[in-house]
Amino acid sequence: MATEKENSNIDIMNPLHLHPNEGPLLLGFVTGHVTRDPTNKKKQEQWDICNSIIISWLHASMSETIKKLVLYFDNARTIWK
């Protein structure tokens, strides 16, 4: 269990911080409900980071045979389909 001192090093304002309550939001990447903003550069960067994290989670849960088939897909939604 994390100590109070360890928790004080967590920057919850960092765009890379993923809180456990964001599970439904992250699921939106594979269902297609969370899409990449075509106009806002900052949101595009944040979406790309989260999408990459989810892709790595998906890859980690696949057999090597399936992973080879989707290795170069760049969208979590496409991999999920």
PDB file as gemmi writes it, atoms N, CA and C in Angstrom:
CRYST1    1.000    1.000    1.000  90.00  90.00  90.00 P 1                      
ATOM      1  N   MET A   1       0.841  -1.180   0.000  1.00  0.00           N  
ATOM      2  CA  MET A   1       0.000   0.000   0.000  1.00  0.00           C  
ATOM      3  C   MET A   1       0.888   1.245   0.000  1.00  0.00           C  
ATOM      4  N   ALA A   2       0.503   2.230  -0.769  1.00  0.00           N  
ATOM      5  CA  ALA A   2       1.305   3.452  -0.884  1.00  0.00           C  
ATOM      6  C   ALA A   2       1.244   4.263   0.400  1.00  0.00           C  
ATOM      7  N   THR A   3       2.374   4.829   0.752  1.00  0.00           N  
ATOM      8  CA  THR A   3       2.423   5.682   1.937  1.00  0.00           C  
ATOM      9  C   THR A   3       1.999   7.088   1.564  1.00  0.00           C  
ATOM     10  N   GLU A   4       1.766   7.916   2.586  1.00  0.00           N  
ATOM     11  CA  GLU A   4       1.370   9.302   2.334  1.00  0.00           C  
ATOM     12  C   GLU A   4       2.446  10.035   1.553  1.00  0.00           C  
ATOM     13  N   LYS A   5       3.725   9.756   1.857  1.00  0.00           N  
ATOM     14  CA  LYS A   5       4.821  10.415   1.153  1.00  0.00           C  
ATOM     15  C   LYS A   5       4.835  10.024  -0.326  1.00  0.00           C  
ATOM     16  N   GLU A   6       4.600   8.728  -0.625  1.00  0.00           N  
ATOM     17  CA  GLU A   6       4.561   8.290  -2.023  1.00  0.00           C  
ATOM     18  C   GLU A   6       3.410   8.950  -2.764  1.00  0.00           C  
ATOM     19  N   ASN A   7       2.258   9.074  -2.126  1.00  0.00           N  
ATOM     20  CA  ASN A   7       1.099   9.694  -2.755  1.00  0.00           C  
ATOM     21  C   ASN A   7       1.327  11.165  -3.043  1.00  0.00           C  
ATOM     22  N   SER A   8       2.172  11.847  -2.249  1.00  0.00           N  
ATOM     23  CA  SER A   8       2.412  13.265  -2.469  1.00  0.00           C  
ATOM     24  C   SER A   8       3.221  13.510  -3.742  1.00  0.00           C  
ATOM     25  N   ASN A   9       3.851  12.480  -4.290  1.00  0.00           N  
ATOM     26  CA  ASN A   9       4.629  12.617  -5.519  1.00  0.00           C  
ATOM     27  C   ASN A   9       3.771  12.449  -6.776  1.00  0.00           C  
ATOM     28  N   ILE A  10       2.507  12.125  -6.608  1.00  0.00           N  
ATOM     29  CA  ILE A  10       1.616  11.931  -7.747  1.00  0.00           C  
ATOM     30  C   ILE A  10       1.048  13.278  -8.168  1.00  0.00           C  
ATOM     31  N   ASP A  11       1.258  13.637  -9.419  1.00  0.00           N  
ATOM     32  CA  ASP A  11       0.746  14.900  -9.953  1.00  0.00           C  
ATOM     33  C   ASP A  11      -0.556  14.601 -10.692  1.00  0.00           C  
ATOM     34  N   ILE A  12      -1.677  14.800 -10.020  1.00  0.00           N  
ATOM     35  CA  ILE A  12      -2.957  14.457 -10.634  1.00  0.00           C  
ATOM     36  C   ILE A  12      -3.341  15.407 -11.764  1.00  0.00           C  
ATOM     37  N   MET A  13      -2.625  16.515 -11.904  1.00  0.00           N  
ATOM     38  CA  MET A  13      -2.899  17.450 -12.997  1.00  0.00           C  
ATOM     39  C   MET A  13      -2.121  17.088 -14.262  1.00  0.00           C  
ATOM     40  N   ASN A  14      -1.198  16.154 -14.148  1.00  0.00           N  
ATOM     41  CA  ASN A  14      -0.424  15.715 -15.294  1.00  0.00           C  
ATOM     42  C   ASN A  14      -1.354  15.008 -16.270  1.00  0.00           C  
ATOM     43  N   PRO A  15      -1.312  15.359 -17.562  1.00  0.00           N  
ATOM     44  CA  PRO A  15      -2.212  14.722 -18.527  1.00  0.00           C  
ATOM     45  C   PRO A  15      -1.974  13.215 -18.671  1.00  0.00           C  
ATOM     46  N   LEU A  16      -0.837  12.722 -18.191  1.00  0.00           N  
ATOM     47  CA  LEU A  16      -0.564  11.291 -18.265  1.00  0.00           C  
ATOM     48  C   LEU A  16      -1.109  10.537 -17.058  1.00  0.00           C  
ATOM     49  N   HIS A  17      -1.608  11.259 -16.065  1.00  0.00           N  
ATOM     50  CA  HIS A  17      -2.150  10.613 -14.876  1.00  0.00           C  
ATOM     51  C   HIS A  17      -3.474   9.935 -15.217  1.00  0.00           C  
ATOM     52  N   LEU A  18      -3.554   8.637 -14.971  1.00  0.00           N  
ATOM     53  CA  LEU A  18      -4.788   7.898 -15.197  1.00  0.00           C  
ATOM     54  C   LEU A  18      -5.349   7.473 -13.849  1.00  0.00           C  
ATOM     55  N   HIS A  19      -6.478   8.032 -13.487  1.00  0.00           N  
ATOM     56  CA  HIS A  19      -7.128   7.713 -12.222  1.00  0.00           C  
ATOM     57  C   HIS A  19      -8.000   6.471 -12.412  1.00  0.00           C  
ATOM     58  N   PRO A  20      -8.095   5.610 -11.394  1.00  0.00           N  
ATOM     59  CA  PRO A  20      -8.928   4.406 -11.517  1.00  0.00           C  
ATOM     60  C   PRO A  20     -10.377   4.688 -11.898  1.00  0.00           C  
ATOM     61  N   ASN A  21     -10.896   5.839 -11.533  1.00  0.00           N  
ATOM     62  CA  ASN A  21     -12.279   6.175 -11.882  1.00  0.00           C  
ATOM     63  C   ASN A  21     -12.459   6.490 -13.361  1.00  0.00           C  
ATOM     64  N   GLU A  22     -11.369   6.565 -14.116  1.00  0.00           N  
ATOM     65  CA  GLU A  22     -11.453   6.878 -15.535  1.00  0.00           C  
ATOM     66  C   GLU A  22     -11.695   5.639 -16.389  1.00  0.00           C  
ATOM     67  N   GLY A  23     -11.929   4.513 -15.769  1.00  0.00           N  
ATOM     68  CA  GLY A  23     -12.179   3.269 -16.500  1.00  0.00           C  
ATOM     69  C   GLY A  23     -13.220   3.410 -17.593  1.00  0.00           C  
ATOM     70  N   PRO A  24     -14.404   3.960 -17.278  1.00  0.00           N  
ATOM     71  CA  PRO A  24     -15.413   4.125 -18.328  1.00  0.00           C  
ATOM     72  C   PRO A  24     -14.943   5.028 -19.474  1.00  0.00           C  
ATOM     73  N   LEU A  25     -14.179   6.065 -19.148  1.00  0.00           N  
ATOM     74  CA  LEU A  25     -13.644   6.945 -20.189  1.00  0.00           C  
ATOM     75  C   LEU A  25     -12.690   6.170 -21.086  1.00  0.00           C  
ATOM     76  N   LEU A  26     -11.820   5.381 -20.480  1.00  0.00           N  
ATOM     77  CA  LEU A  26     -10.854   4.618 -21.257  1.00  0.00           C  
ATOM     78  C   LEU A  26     -11.547   3.573 -22.123  1.00  0.00           C  
ATOM     79  N   LEU A  27     -12.627   2.998 -21.623  1.00  0.00           N  
ATOM     80  CA  LEU A  27     -13.397   2.056 -22.422  1.00  0.00           C  
ATOM     81  C   LEU A  27     -13.950   2.739 -23.674  1.00  0.00           C  
ATOM     82  N   GLY A  28     -14.219   4.034 -23.571  1.00  0.00           N  
ATOM     83  CA  GLY A  28     -14.717   4.798 -24.714  1.00  0.00           C  
ATOM     84  C   GLY A  28     -13.763   4.809 -25.896  1.00  0.00           C  
ATOM     85  N   PHE A  29     -12.478   4.586 -25.650  1.00  0.00           N  
ATOM     86  CA  PHE A  29     -11.515   4.518 -26.750  1.00  0.00           C  
ATOM     87  C   PHE A  29     -11.759   3.280 -27.607  1.00  0.00           C  
ATOM     88  N   VAL A  30     -12.111   2.167 -26.985  1.00  0.00           N  
ATOM     89  CA  VAL A  30     -12.317   0.942 -27.761  1.00  0.00           C  
ATOM     90  C   VAL A  30     -13.738   0.834 -28.298  1.00  0.00           C  
ATOM     91  N   THR A  31     -14.682   1.534 -27.674  1.00  0.00           N  
ATOM     92  CA  THR A  31     -16.050   1.504 -28.181  1.00  0.00           C  
ATOM     93  C   THR A  31     -16.286   2.564 -29.250  1.00  0.00           C  
ATOM     94  N   GLY A  32     -15.379   3.540 -29.325  1.00  0.00           N  
ATOM     95  CA  GLY A  32     -15.521   4.611 -30.307  1.00  0.00           C  
ATOM     96  C   GLY A  32     -16.236   5.840 -29.777  1.00  0.00           C  
ATOM     97  N   HIS A  33     -16.609   5.850 -28.496  1.00  0.00           N  
ATOM     98  CA  HIS A  33     -17.301   7.009 -27.930  1.00  0.00           C  
ATOM     99  C   HIS A  33     -16.359   8.174 -27.640  1.00  0.00           C  
ATOM    100  N   VAL A  34     -15.081   7.881 -27.447  1.00  0.00           N  
ATOM    101  CA  VAL A  34     -14.089   8.936 -27.252  1.00  0.00           C  
ATOM    102  C   VAL A  34     -13.300   9.059 -28.549  1.00  0.00           C  
ATOM    103  N   THR A  35     -13.434  10.187 -29.210  1.00  0.00           N  
ATOM    104  CA  THR A  35     -12.783  10.373 -30.503  1.00  0.00           C  
ATOM    105  C   THR A  35     -11.724  11.471 -30.417  1.00  0.00           C  
ATOM    106  N   ARG A  36     -10.843  11.458 -31.384  1.00  0.00           N  
ATOM    107  CA  ARG A  36      -9.761  12.445 -31.455  1.00  0.00           C  
ATOM    108  C   ARG A  36     -10.317  13.779 -31.940  1.00  0.00           C  
ATOM    109  N   ASP A  37     -10.059  14.838 -31.190  1.00  0.00           N  
ATOM    110  CA  ASP A  37     -10.535  16.181 -31.543  1.00  0.00           C  
ATOM    111  C   ASP A  37      -9.792  16.661 -32.790  1.00  0.00           C  
ATOM    112  N   PRO A  38     -10.507  16.968 -33.870  1.00  0.00           N  
ATOM    113  CA  PRO A  38      -9.832  17.361 -35.111  1.00  0.00           C  
ATOM    114  C   PRO A  38      -9.252  18.777 -35.094  1.00  0.00           C  
ATOM    115  N   THR A  39      -9.593  19.593 -34.086  1.00  0.00           N  
ATOM    116  CA  THR A  39      -9.165  20.995 -34.110  1.00  0.00           C  
ATOM    117  C   THR A  39      -8.248  21.412 -32.967  1.00  0.00           C  
ATOM    118  N   ASN A  40      -8.300  20.737 -31.835  1.00  0.00           N  
ATOM    119  CA  ASN A  40      -7.561  21.154 -30.652  1.00  0.00           C  
ATOM    120  C   ASN A  40      -6.270  20.339 -30.517  1.00  0.00           C  
ATOM    121  N   LYS A  41      -5.140  20.978 -30.747  1.00  0.00           N  
ATOM    122  CA  LYS A  41      -3.833  20.310 -30.740  1.00  0.00           C  
ATOM    123  C   LYS A  41      -3.520  19.666 -29.390  1.00  0.00           C  
ATOM    124  N   LYS A  42      -3.799  20.373 -28.302  1.00  0.00           N  
ATOM    125  CA  LYS A  42      -3.522  19.843 -26.954  1.00  0.00           C  
ATOM    126  C   LYS A  42      -4.343  18.579 -26.689  1.00  0.00           C  
ATOM    127  N   LYS A  43      -5.627  18.632 -27.045  1.00  0.00           N  
ATOM    128  CA  LYS A  43      -6.481  17.453 -26.852  1.00  0.00           C  
ATOM    129  C   LYS A  43      -6.049  16.301 -27.762  1.00  0.00           C  
ATOM    130  N   GLN A  44      -5.558  16.618 -28.942  1.00  0.00           N  
ATOM    131  CA  GLN A  44      -5.061  15.579 -29.842  1.00  0.00           C  
ATOM    132  C   GLN A  44      -3.879  14.849 -29.214  1.00  0.00           C  
ATOM    133  N   GLU A  45      -2.978  15.614 -28.612  1.00  0.00           N  
ATOM    134  CA  GLU A  45      -1.809  15.011 -27.962  1.00  0.00           C  
ATOM    135  C   GLU A  45      -2.228  14.131 -26.791  1.00  0.00           C  
ATOM    136  N   GLN A  46      -3.166  14.604 -25.986  1.00  0.00           N  
ATOM    137  CA  GLN A  46      -3.648  13.814 -24.860  1.00  0.00           C  
ATOM    138  C   GLN A  46      -4.355  12.543 -25.342  1.00  0.00           C  
ATOM    139  N   TRP A  47      -5.162  12.674 -26.398  1.00  0.00           N  
ATOM    140  CA  TRP A  47      -5.854  11.516 -26.953  1.00  0.00           C  
ATOM    141  C   TRP A  47      -4.835  10.508 -27.468  1.00  0.00           C  
ATOM    142  N   ASP A  48      -3.812  10.978 -28.170  1.00  0.00           N  
ATOM    143  CA  ASP A  48      -2.780  10.079 -28.707  1.00  0.00           C  
ATOM    144  C   ASP A  48      -2.082   9.308 -27.587  1.00  0.00           C  
ATOM    145  N   ILE A  49      -1.795   9.978 -26.481  1.00  0.00           N  
ATOM    146  CA  ILE A  49      -1.128   9.326 -25.355  1.00  0.00           C  
ATOM    147  C   ILE A  49      -2.030   8.242 -24.763  1.00  0.00           C  
ATOM    148  N   CYS A  50      -3.277   8.585 -24.484  1.00  0.00           N  
ATOM    149  CA  CYS A  50      -4.201   7.601 -23.913  1.00  0.00           C  
ATOM    150  C   CYS A  50      -4.440   6.448 -24.879  1.00  0.00           C  
ATOM    151  N   ASN A  51      -4.599   6.749 -26.145  1.00  0.00           N  
ATOM    152  CA  ASN A  51      -4.798   5.713 -27.155  1.00  0.00           C  
ATOM    153  C   ASN A  51      -3.605   4.756 -27.183  1.00  0.00           C  
ATOM    154  N   SER A  52      -2.403   5.292 -27.102  1.00  0.00           N  
ATOM    155  CA  SER A  52      -1.195   4.453 -27.103  1.00  0.00           C  
ATOM    156  C   SER A  52      -1.130   3.558 -25.864  1.00  0.00           C  
ATOM    157  N   ILE A  53      -1.519   4.104 -24.724  1.00  0.00           N  
ATOM    158  CA  ILE A  53      -1.533   3.315 -23.497  1.00  0.00           C  
ATOM    159  C   ILE A  53      -2.523   2.160 -23.628  1.00  0.00           C  
ATOM    160  N   ILE A  54      -3.694   2.443 -24.142  1.00  0.00           N  
ATOM    161  CA  ILE A  54      -4.710   1.399 -24.295  1.00  0.00           C  
ATOM    162  C   ILE A  54      -4.258   0.351 -25.302  1.00  0.00           C  
ATOM    163  N   ILE A  55      -3.621   0.787 -26.378  1.00  0.00           N  
ATOM    164  CA  ILE A  55      -3.086  -0.177 -27.350  1.00  0.00           C  
ATOM    165  C   ILE A  55      -2.072  -1.095 -26.678  1.00  0.00           C  
ATOM    166  N   SER A  56      -1.219  -0.542 -25.832  1.00  0.00           N  
ATOM    167  CA  SER A  56      -0.228  -1.390 -25.155  1.00  0.00           C  
ATOM    168  C   SER A  56      -0.913  -2.371 -24.206  1.00  0.00           C  
ATOM    169  N   TRP A  57      -1.988  -1.954 -23.538  1.00  0.00           N  
ATOM    170  CA  TRP A  57      -2.746  -2.872 -22.681  1.00  0.00           C  
ATOM    171  C   TRP A  57      -3.360  -3.991 -23.510  1.00  0.00           C  
ATOM    172  N   LEU A  58      -3.917  -3.630 -24.664  1.00  0.00           N  
ATOM    173  CA  LEU A  58      -4.507  -4.649 -25.536  1.00  0.00           C  
ATOM    174  C   LEU A  58      -3.443  -5.634 -26.021  1.00  0.00           C  
ATOM    175  N   HIS A  59      -2.301  -5.109 -26.451  1.00  0.00           N  
ATOM    176  CA  HIS A  59      -1.210  -5.980 -26.911  1.00  0.00           C  
ATOM    177  C   HIS A  59      -0.767  -6.930 -25.802  1.00  0.00           C  
ATOM    178  N   ALA A  60      -0.706  -6.435 -24.580  1.00  0.00           N  
ATOM    179  CA  ALA A  60      -0.248  -7.260 -23.452  1.00  0.00           C  
ATOM    180  C   ALA A  60      -1.206  -8.413 -23.160  1.00  0.00           C  
ATOM    181  N   SER A  61      -2.458  -8.274 -23.569  1.00  0.00           N  
ATOM    182  CA  SER A  61      -3.442  -9.315 -23.279  1.00  0.00           C  
ATOM    183  C   SER A  61      -3.656 -10.282 -24.443  1.00  0.00           C  
ATOM    184  N   MET A  62      -2.896 -10.131 -25.529  1.00  0.00           N  
ATOM    185  CA  MET A  62      -3.073 -10.955 -26.724  1.00  0.00           C  
ATOM    186  C   MET A  62      -2.009 -12.041 -26.829  1.00  0.00           C  
ATOM    187  N   SER A  63      -2.385 -13.084 -27.541  1.00  0.00           N  
ATOM    188  CA  SER A  63      -1.383 -14.092 -27.887  1.00  0.00           C  
ATOM    189  C   SER A  63      -0.456 -13.489 -28.938  1.00  0.00           C  
ATOM    190  N   GLU A  64       0.712 -14.056 -29.071  1.00  0.00           N  
ATOM    191  CA  GLU A  64       1.682 -13.544 -30.059  1.00  0.00           C  
ATOM    192  C   GLU A  64       1.120 -13.617 -31.477  1.00  0.00           C  
ATOM    193  N   THR A  65       0.366 -14.636 -31.779  1.00  0.00           N  
ATOM    194  CA  THR A  65      -0.207 -14.800 -33.123  1.00  0.00           C  
ATOM    195  C   THR A  65      -1.153 -13.656 -33.458  1.00  0.00           C  
ATOM    196  N   ILE A  66      -2.048 -13.339 -32.542  1.00  0.00           N  
ATOM    197  CA  ILE A  66      -3.002 -12.243 -32.770  1.00  0.00           C  
ATOM    198  C   ILE A  66      -2.280 -10.903 -32.762  1.00  0.00           C  
ATOM    199  N   LYS A  67      -1.333 -10.740 -31.860  1.00  0.00           N  
ATOM    200  CA  LYS A  67      -0.593  -9.471 -31.776  1.00  0.00           C  
ATOM    201  C   LYS A  67       0.095  -9.147 -33.095  1.00  0.00           C  
ATOM    202  N   LYS A  68       0.626 -10.159 -33.765  1.00  0.00           N  
ATOM    203  CA  LYS A  68       1.292  -9.928 -35.059  1.00  0.00           C  
ATOM    204  C   LYS A  68       0.320  -9.395 -36.104  1.00  0.00           C  
ATOM    205  N   LEU A  69      -0.941  -9.759 -35.995  1.00  0.00           N  
ATOM    206  CA  LEU A  69      -1.945  -9.308 -36.958  1.00  0.00           C  
ATOM    207  C   LEU A  69      -2.338  -7.839 -36.769  1.00  0.00           C  
ATOM    208  N   VAL A  70      -2.225  -7.338 -35.540  1.00  0.00           N  
ATOM    209  CA  VAL A  70      -2.688  -5.972 -35.248  1.00  0.00           C  
ATOM    210  C   VAL A  70      -1.562  -5.047 -34.802  1.00  0.00           C  
ATOM    211  N   LEU A  71      -0.338  -5.517 -34.886  1.00  0.00           N  
ATOM    212  CA  LEU A  71       0.803  -4.784 -34.342  1.00  0.00           C  
ATOM    213  C   LEU A  71       0.922  -3.359 -34.885  1.00  0.00           C  
ATOM    214  N   TYR A  72       0.602  -3.137 -36.136  1.00  0.00           N  
ATOM    215  CA  TYR A  72       0.804  -1.815 -36.736  1.00  0.00           C  
ATOM    216  C   TYR A  72      -0.466  -0.978 -36.806  1.00  0.00           C  
ATOM    217  N   PHE A  73      -1.547  -1.436 -36.188  1.00  0.00           N  
ATOM    218  CA  PHE A  73      -2.753  -0.618 -36.109  1.00  0.00           C  
ATOM    219  C   PHE A  73      -2.483   0.510 -35.125  1.00  0.00           C  
ATOM    220  N   ASP A  74      -2.949   1.714 -35.440  1.00  0.00           N  
ATOM    221  CA  ASP A  74      -2.640   2.862 -34.584  1.00  0.00           C  
ATOM    222  C   ASP A  74      -3.850   3.412 -33.840  1.00  0.00           C  
ATOM    223  N   ASN A  75      -4.919   2.621 -33.774  1.00  0.00           N  
ATOM    224  CA  ASN A  75      -6.127   3.079 -33.119  1.00  0.00           C  
ATOM    225  C   ASN A  75      -6.696   1.931 -32.281  1.00  0.00           C  
ATOM    226  N   ALA A  76      -6.930   2.174 -30.986  1.00  0.00           N  
ATOM    227  CA  ALA A  76      -7.444   1.135 -30.095  1.00  0.00           C  
ATOM    228  C   ALA A  76      -8.787   0.599 -30.581  1.00  0.00           C  
ATOM    229  N   ARG A  77      -9.604   1.466 -31.132  1.00  0.00           N  
ATOM    230  CA  ARG A  77     -10.916   1.044 -31.657  1.00  0.00           C  
ATOM    231  C   ARG A  77     -10.751   0.027 -32.772  1.00  0.00           C  
ATOM    232  N   THR A  78      -9.836   0.263 -33.675  1.00  0.00           N  
ATOM    233  CA  THR A  78      -9.605  -0.643 -34.802  1.00  0.00           C  
ATOM    234  C   THR A  78      -9.113  -2.006 -34.300  1.00  0.00           C  
ATOM    235  N   ILE A  79      -8.233  -2.005 -33.332  1.00  0.00           N  
ATOM    236  CA  ILE A  79      -7.740  -3.254 -32.761  1.00  0.00           C  
ATOM    237  C   ILE A  79      -8.875  -4.013 -32.080  1.00  0.00           C  
ATOM    238  N   TRP A  80      -9.722  -3.305 -31.356  1.00  0.00           N  
ATOM    239  CA  TRP A  80     -10.817  -3.930 -30.612  1.00  0.00           C  
ATOM    240  C   TRP A  80     -11.808  -4.607 -31.533  1.00  0.00           C  
ATOM    241  N   LYS A  81     -12.034  -4.013 -32.706  1.00  0.00           N  
ATOM    242  CA  LYS A  81     -12.981  -4.592 -33.663  1.00  0.00           C  
ATOM    243  C   LYS A  81     -12.475  -5.943 -34.086  1.00  0.00           C  
TER     244      LYS A  81                                                      
END                                                                             
